[in-house]
């Protein structure tokens, strides 16, 4: 039972990763395709797993573009 007194190691996710997790599978697929990656890698990024920095920045940019589009549509 070595190590049972240590806290569990949990990946830290940011707001963008949590927002990506909340999206529907079809929308996540579209964003992954826009970021030139696969849905598997995009989901790994959203869980906080290790991914390439290029993939992470591309997914964050695609998610920011989606959020800006929704904010603009809501504004009128």
N, C-alpha and C positions, 0 to 999 in steps of 0.2 A: 504494500500500500504506500509505496514511496510517492511523495508529492501531493498527498491528499490535503495538506494544509495550505497549499498554494491556491490562489484564485484561478478560475478557469480563464484560459486565454481566448478572448473574443475579439474578432476584428471590429475596428471602429469604422462605422459608415457615416458619410456626410449627408447633407440634405438632398443633394442631387442623386445619390445612390438610393436613398429611401424613396424619393419621388419616382425613380425608374422602376423600383420594385412594385410600386402601387399601380403602374400602368397595366393595361391588358396585354396579353401575349402578342396579339396582332400589332399593336402599337410599338411594343418593344422590338419586334422583328423589323418593323419599318425603320426605327431609329438605329438599330444595329446595321442594317443595310446602308443607311445614310452615312454611318461612321466607317464603312468598309470593313466590317468584321462580322462574326457569326453571333447568333443569339446565345449560344453556349458561353462564348467569351464575354458577351455583354452581361449575362446573368452572373457570371463569376465576378465581374467588376462590381455589380450591384450588391453582392454579398460581402464584398471587402476582401476577396481573394486577390492574390498577386496577379497583376496584368501588366502589359506593356504600357508605359506612359503615353505613347501615341494613341493607343486604343482608349485609354481613360480620358484623355483630353478631347478626342473626337466624340466620344459619347456624351461628355459634359456639354460640348458645343451643340450637339444635336438636340439634347434635352433643353438647353437654354433657348434654342430657336423654337422648339415646340411650345414652351411656356410663354414666350413672347407672342407667338401667334395666338394662343388662347387668351392672353391678356388683351391683345388688340381687338379680338372678336368680342370679348366681353365689354370692352369700352364702347364699342359701337362704331 
